[in-house]
Amino acid sequence: MLLALGGCQKSDTKILIGATTVPGSGAQPIEGSVIVVSGKTIRAVGLQKDVPIPQDSERVNLTGKWVVPNSGGRLEPGSPANLKVLEHAPNGAEPASPADVSRELADGQWLPAR
């Protein structure tokens, strides 16, 4: 017997809300940003007022934090969902200190806390 449990699945869409995001090296920070991650890919990055938030999603409030791409990457639609959440302002698009990294997303999945 096969049962369909469509309503019980966890969404693979993550919404990161409220951080100051540095999309890449030399880019202007986006205060109060929204980043939409679907599977392993970034679908949207922008201001909260400009980015629609899907209803069926895992939402993470990052107000007061900073988000930067993993080394050499960019946070833009179509790019891999590889990023770091920082406790303090970065040095450009890099953490000022390794201790500033509070969480990491790799291929759209949260890595275990350090």
C-alpha positions in Angstrom: 0.0 0.0 0.0 1.3 3.5 -0.9 0.3 6.6 1.0 0.7 10.1 -0.2 1.6 12.5 2.5 2.0 15.7 0.5 0.9 18.0 3.3 3.5 16.6 5.7 6.6 17.4 3.7 9.0 20.1 4.9 9.5 22.9 2.4 12.9 23.2 0.7 12.3 27.0 0.4 14.1 29.1 3.0 13.5 32.8 3.6 16.2 34.7 5.4 14.6 38.0 6.7 16.0 41.2 8.2 19.8 40.9 7.9 22.1 43.4 6.2 23.2 41.5 3.1 26.5 42.1 1.3 25.8 40.5 -2.1 29.4 40.3 -3.1 32.8 42.0 -3.1 32.4 45.7 -3.7 28.6 45.6 -3.6 26.5 48.0 -1.5 24.9 46.4 1.6 21.2 45.8 1.6 19.7 46.7 5.0 16.5 44.8 6.0 17.0 42.3 3.2 15.1 39.1 2.1 17.0 36.2 0.6 14.8 33.4 -0.9 16.6 30.1 -1.2 14.9 27.2 -3.1 16.7 23.9 -2.9 20.4 24.6 -3.7 19.8 27.9 -5.4 19.2 31.6 -4.5 15.9 32.7 -6.1 15.8 36.3 -4.9 17.8 38.9 -3.0 16.5 42.4 -2.1 14.6 44.7 0.2 11.7 43.3 2.2 9.3 45.6 0.4 10.4 44.3 -3.0 10.7 40.5 -2.6 7.5 38.4 -2.4 7.7 35.8 0.4 6.3 32.4 -0.5 3.8 31.1 2.0 5.1 27.5 2.2 8.6 28.3 3.5 11.0 28.0 6.4 11.5 31.5 7.7 14.6 32.6 9.6 14.7 36.1 11.3 18.2 37.5 11.0 17.5 41.0 12.1 20.7 42.5 13.5 22.9 40.0 11.6 25.0 40.3 8.4 24.9 37.9 5.5 27.8 37.4 3.1 28.5 34.9 0.3 31.1 32.2 0.8 34.5 33.3 -0.4 34.5 34.5 -4.0 30.8 34.0 -4.5 27.9 36.3 -5.0 24.4 36.4 -3.6 22.1 36.8 -6.6 19.3 35.0 -8.3 20.5 31.8 -9.9 23.7 31.5 -7.8 24.4 28.6 -5.5 23.0 29.0 -2.0 26.3 29.2 -0.1 26.5 31.9 2.5 27.6 32.9 6.0 25.6 34.6 8.7 27.7 37.0 10.8 27.3 38.6 14.2 29.2 41.7 13.2 29.8 43.9 10.1 32.1 42.2 7.6 35.4 43.4 6.1 34.0 43.9 2.6 32.3 40.6 1.8 34.4 38.6 4.2 34.0 38.0 8.0 36.2 40.4 10.0 37.0 37.4 12.2 36.2 33.7 11.9 34.5 33.9 15.3 31.9 36.3 13.7 30.3 33.4 11.7 27.2 32.2 13.6 25.7 30.0 10.8 26.5 28.7 7.3 24.3 27.6 4.5 26.0 25.2 2.0 24.0 24.1 -1.1 20.8 25.3 0.5 21.3 23.3 3.8 22.2 24.7 7.2 25.5 23.3 8.4 25.8 22.1 12.0 26.6 24.9 14.5 30.3 25.2 15.3 
